[in-house]
């Protein structure tokens, strides 16, 4: 018993911090979501009115939800695909590979704020790098961040810039694929595509599963880039759910409503994560 | 026999090393846990903490004003802190909620009604003497009075108003054969000038914009009052959204863009290097011939303009519209609820704004290139000298007495309202909604928000 107490004493700073700064706000936000609360005055109980307003009276809630879901469906699989493809390319044994790996990984450790500011320039329609490159092959690039038809896709495009972060995880996964499987496949006459389809991807599926779950959770919390680059515009085409939640909480001083939004978000993330876990048995292989 | 003592010595050294590292780490943690005491020049005085969001040269101006205040009396010491703008509001709100706010906050965001309604800031009436209140109502420009008021109480003192007018490049006018002395008296006339000043490349892309009634997200609020519209009836104290005047204004703004081609305008504006610094303003680089902007550009042109010849003029009204009308913003000082030294905060407010001594404060306004809140400051010798050196600045000052200038409507959902107004203009300017549809949507969204806020008030009663 005494031995356990010593252990708990050592982790007590974390326990206290976790309880005070995570568990308590988490539970308090359930109560706050049924109130009107502006941070300063005592919360006023309003029952289900915040949820009623969300579902029946707030077009921006549905718009922001749609934008976020669209991003999840488009950007997350794209990130997985590009990450896996990059990892497979960078798994080859050629000279200077560690340099290539480093180059692809570096963008993912640059702070998002800095990346966002730089991308505002890269995507500038007149003097930006992207449109200048497109111009060299005769394509007139769009006004990426100012045109509602393109702003969302510009952010999706930008998300690929940090694919190097997940690439490292896939690379580690690739290193764990036994060589004997490839040797056996070669003897059986499998070509490169068949080896990738029937050995690499199945053996990599636990890692893909992990990055998929984390990617979905992360996509629902997408905030920084939209906050810095577009402020949700033009015409709310990049008004992500987390950005709207932030505006409600801190700009409109509507914390109760923002808490209700946070809980709807939590339920959605949980549901999607459970759905992905439900499919887990069908496509994730652990080499047994 | 000799190895045993040597190993003991080595072991002792290792432990001493570990102990040394542990001590340094503990000392570091200790220092981090207890922040260093604030360095104060006048520890015997009552501290008055001021938060503001200015940086660079403007921060230096604020520091100079603070230094002059601290030198002018022996009771208070104002301690200024520049807070990053992106986090300032949240930090301020948390400080107020946590019971440890600053004594003063300088703001320029649309927050007064929202913060007043929620008890974040305190009414200043209780700090003012009857004479001070009378002088304020008598001397301060109408738009500055409206800006700081909410539900009949005064919550903020402006220390720099932001007024907008037309900037015109004289070299462009001459090139197009236009006489600056014959500056158009109507918005329609100014549009005609704009057409003559526009320049396009071979593929029809706009390379120089003559004139467009556009000032980013302020476009609709800026031009609606000139059409007799606007978003607030100050006499009846009510929001005015779906009025024929607002509809006419929005139609005009849309048609002005459509004439140039909506995509062409988007491409032109999104390619400008505006936003990277004062020197990159497209008016300076010659991409705008006539544009609408704030008075601070006069100072920037003096500094970075390289001798560009230009003039300023009030935005002309449309035919049958209101003269000298538009939206006005500004910097203002507020005192948070729970501030410890409200008397000191009020003393500093009077000092900076010029309510106490207009002649002394006039210098402060010239440092930052700010527009004063009263004629008394404007008439002070220091300010008059500033105007003589920068004659273009007078246009902005002369607009201030106008009753047609309006700040953001004083409703407790001001930020929400302004976001939706911006959206309405955005949808119309992109051609996605017709003006009447955008106004109907704006009316619907704002009514919903107002209705919900009304409900909370009833819950609270």
Interface residues (C-beta under 8 A of the other chain):
Chain A: X36 X38 X39 X40 X41 X44 X45 X46 X49 X53 X57 X58 X59 X60 X124 X125 X126 X127 X143 X145 X146 X147 X148 X233 X234 X235 X236 X247 X250 X251 X252 X253
Chain B: X89 X90 X93 X94 X96 X97 X114 X118 X119 X120 X266 X267 X269 X270 X271 X272 X273 X337 X413 X415 X416 X419 X423 X426 X427 X430 X432 X445 X448 X452 X455 X456 X459 X460
